[in-house]
Amino acid sequence: MAVYKINYADGTTNTIIADRDFVEANTSEGDTFSEVVPPDPTDHQKASFARIWRDRELFNTDFIVPLSDHPKRNAYLTYRENLRNWPSTSNFPDTRPTLAS
């Protein structure tokens, strides 16, 4: 699957997500199409995406904080601390923290 921009012979355009075979099979003579390749994200965008992921991970692990008898509680608490500290580390945003097994 990829993103394709289709320029129809009548002058209209459309952008779709499809396989190349589908696009070739469903365009007519005189239509042209090209794959749309998005630009690489900027460093600012990478950091923003990483913070969104981190915030979601913190939210998804909130349940563990009040559970003192959970068998993996210490691993989750360490993971959450690593998530909170991650933006100030040298490997941000390239290497995400992981939950120890």
Residue pairs with C-beta under 8 A, 6 or more apart in sequence:
1 17
1 18
1 19
2 17
2 18
2 19
2 20
2 35
2 36
3 15
3 16
3 17
3 35
3 36
3 38
4 15
4 16
4 17
4 18
4 20
4 23
4 33
4 34
4 35
4 36
5 13
5 14
5 15
5 33
5 34
5 36
6 13
6 14
6 15
6 16
6 23
6 27
6 31
6 32
6 33
7 13
7 31
7 32
7 33
8 14
8 27
8 28
8 30
8 31
9 28
9 29
9 30
9 31
15 36
16 23
20 35
23 33
27 33
41 49
46 93
46 94
47 87
47 92
47 93
49 93
50 86
50 87
50 92
50 93
50 96
51 87
51 93
53 96
54 83
54 86
54 87
54 96
57 79
57 83
58 80
58 83
58 84
61 76
61 79
61 80
64 70
64 72
64 73
64 76
64 77
64 80
65 77
65 80
67 73
70 76
75 99
75 100
75 101
76 99
78 100
79 97
79 98
79 99
79 100
82 97
83 97
86 92
86 96
86 97
87 93
